[in-house]
Amino acid sequence: MMMAAAAVDLDRRDARVEQLIAAFPQCFSHEKTGIGPYPLSVLRADAEAVARRQRVTNGGDSICSFECAPPDLPVFGLDKYGNNVANINGQRLPEGIDPDTPQGGIVVLYGTEFVVLENDMDNEELWIAPAECIRVDL
């Protein structure tokens, strides 16, 4: 049902769309609600839009670098190798977590699952958010 609601084109309303909105008004708004979970594809699209404006080529991979994560999303930066290349003063990536985990991959930190939002190879950072806050399948 959520996939159907997400696919509705609100700019092209017909009788079926109006019925769907009437049946599920809590699912439709022109206002940002500030609640997740957030689709990873939307965060990537926002980062790609910023990258195009700044004429950078790695847009969708740079959600955190381009500050495209919603302000209410808890995001954590981890220093992959302890070199503190970008001065994030983040925690060192614990042993057992693959520093090459790709964007959208799942890592377990202190028994909790997190989704990799960004794996910044240049600055040796891994940016993660709690798995319950991100939808990697959308």
Salt bridges, closest charged atoms under 4 A:
GLU18 OE2 - ARG13 NH1 3.43
GLU48 OE2 - ARG44 NH2 3.55
ASP61 OD1 - ARG44 NH1 3.03
ASP137 OD2 - ARG135 NH2 2.77
